[in-house]
Amino acid sequence: MAEGAKEPVGVGTTDPEEDSPNMIVYRKIEDIVTRIQDENAGGVSIRTVKSFLSKIPSVVSGADIVQWLMKNLSVEDPAEAIHLGSLVAAHGYIFPISDHVLMLKDDGTLYRFQSPYFWPSNCWEPENTDYAIYLCKRTMQNKARLELADYEAENLARLQRAFARKWEFIFMQAEAQVKIDRKKDKAERKILDSQERAFWDVHRPVPGCVNTTEMDIRKCRRERNPHRVKKSVYGVPDDGQSQPSPVHISSQPTKKTTKEDVQKEINFLNSQLDRHCMKVSKVADSLMSYTEQFMEYDPFVSATEPSNPWISDDMSFWDLEASRDPSQQRVKKWGFSLEEALKDPAGRDQFLKFLESEFSSENLRFWLAVQDLKRRPLQDVSSRAQEIWQEFLAEGAPSPINLDSHSYERTSQNIKDPGRYSYEDAQEHIFKLMKSDSYARFLRSNIYQDLLLARKKVSCTH
Amino acid sequence: MGEMEQLRKEADSLKDQITAARKAVQDTTLQEAAAGVTVVGRVQMKTRKTLRGHLAKIYAMHWGTDSTLCVSASQDGKLIVWDSITTNKVNAIPLKSSWVMTCAYAPSGNLVACGGLDNMCSIYNLKGKDGNVKVMRELAAHTGYLSCCRFLSDSEIITSSGDCTCVLWDIETGTQKTVFAGHQGDCMSLAVSPDFKFFISGACDFTAKLWDIREGQCRQTFGGHESDINAIGFFPNGNAVITGSDDATCKLYDLRADQELITYQDSSIMCGVTSLAPSLSGRLLLAGYDDFNVNIWDALKAERVGVLAGHDNRVSCIGVSSDGMACCTGSWDSFLKIWN
């Protein structure tokens, strides 16, 4: 990436090029998880719980975690704390000791913290060989807590078929792992076994659960070496069996900034400097008054009349919108701006009617003709552009519009090679004219006021 | 001092001047100015319809201008046009490439477009003579994935790409009319101004740029985000721009003040923003996040006023219909939901 145009990066020492979106989230979660385990700094109390004849080491209840989150992250709503905690669990940083499903419950369910060795930020992408070794070694140990769940048994069966020819190798690796595990202290093993299981719950989730390690394919190119040799959980060398995912590798060679690049940047910056910045108070006012004006038309904020078709299954709201017989509320919108009036087909009709009564409809007709020109298929553009010229701008035109000489010059140049946007300049000029002149009169006219106040027309009765 | 170093110094000095000019007009903040505005109150929306039919992650959706039809694109290799009121599929278009990342509905309702890892924008005619939906044009020239596309009319479309450029195409001839180059990272998203004269793009260089469609130049650049900008949209009056980023925040930039006015963030929101859409009045900002939720913000006060929770995986796309009646969300869980 060329330097110079990038804004300074925010907090932390992280290199933006290395950080995939998942990594950004991992770092935030790790910050929370580190704090929550720090018993000296207001963290939860991690303790051993007695259960029947055995002890459950190093656990904390879901309720305690929820409490801590609410207190330390200023979360007022317990539902939000649970959502946040479930996010932390879904990424495998905390896990329920007796369930494969990684979510947080606000009750006495017991949870354990994941070992930093297994943290997702270490960019684990464990291969199926590792998973096979893992499931295999679990079947070798005669412990109730290590029994395979149904989906795991199915996975194991599938892996046995897939790795039929190297199963002996996998079996030996599994045996070696069991030997290593046996050497560890009993309590330590309970903890490590559960952490290992939680690791696999993240990378080989229960069917129906989300795989949180999945990345948006658009971001995959961020990985500096997408086809790098992946490390094995059990120290098994990579034999090239990995399936490459459809990673998009940027075809852009990283360019060095040239003098021309910097000069271009300087030119751009100069044009920026020339622009006049409006005061924040003024633009803030503008935003606030816009929202205020339109809030009564915003169905998410105000009740709609007639009823919202999505809720009542009654289509009359749309029927009314489509009709050329507008409601008072709709007519009111035409008064907000000329743009709003012209957006509504009924508004266009009424404005045109008013202008005709003043014998000044050529401006609006010109504006409408140019709008239409922009949507024409290429083959019609040239002839249509000529027609517009003849009607509105040529000498002796039947509906002459009033253009300043500068715009007139530009437009007549454009017409020599007619295109969809030949009248852009002229159209803008005419729009400004209508806005400052006839539009204001329209709003004061009887035609508009009658509709706005829903005055019934006095009918002559004979 | 070498020439290069001199040029860099000049650029830096100009940047400082621009920062100073922006600061000079900061006589208040949007939050302060809006302190007196009446609160919106809790916004509670329910799922009114669930559109089922896709078999894999949904990456994009776009409303048609009639406010009931919408199109969605999924990695199951299908583009589906839905009648969202009846939940019927009006069209189910099989795609050549299943790695689709974006889709768009033409304002006329006649065409839809899509593209993705094939680096192309494919235009489909929905109103063909024999009733079959066929590829009308394949716009190929980008050297990176197609991240977003938006129609100006049936004859012109703008695309953004992972090759760091945006392009204005003439659909009839299938040629590039203008290339908008300047971003230093993948362009992820684009939005067209209400008057169709400008468009904005958000990119992986953490900036958003405003482009003049006819002149082909970048008019303004906005920075401040700390990570990729994934989503971008215009405030309904066309004078402000809203961006959503992997840094878990959304920002509002005003075009006339040439600076950021407000940031929408909360310490309890950790996941990136994938998509956003303002409500009709602009008072509410709906943003979809990687944590499966949509958060609803009071755009003037930067306070969270609601949550849409219902998807079982990331919310990848969101759109508010043109009459403002309904919000549609699409997710990696393969469903689209209509809320209001």
Interface residues (C-beta under 8 A of the other chain):
Chain A: M1 A2 G4 A5 K6 E7 V9 G10 V11 P16 D19 P21 I24 V25 K28 I29 L73 S74 V75 E80 H83 L84 L87 V210 E214 I217 R218 K219 R221 P246 H248 S250 S251 Q252 K259 V262 Q263 E265 I266 F268 L269 N270 Q272 L273 R275 C277 M278 K279 V280 S281 K282 V283 A284 D285 S286 L287 M288 Y290 T291 E292 Q293 F294 M295 Y297 D298 P299 F300 V301 T304 N308 P309 W310 I311 F317 W318 E321 E339 K374 R375 R376 P377 L378 R420 Y421 E424
Chain B: E3 M4 L7 R8 E10 A11 L14 K15 Q17 I18 A21 R22 A24 V25 Q26 D27 T28 T29 L30 A33 A34 V37 V40 V43 M45 R48 K49 S67 T68 I85 W99 M101 S108 L117 T143 G144 Y145 S147 S153 D154 S155 G162 D163 C164 D170 E172 T173 Q184 G185 D186 M188 P194 D195 D205 F206 T207 R214 C218 Q220 T221 G223 G224 H225 E226 S227 D228 F235 P236 N237 N239 A240 D246 D247 A248 D254 R256 A257 D258 Q259 L261 S267 S268 M270 C271 G272 S279 L280 S281 G282 R283 L284 D290 D291 N293 A299 L300 V307 A309 D312 N313 D323 G324 M325 A326 C327 W332 I338 N340
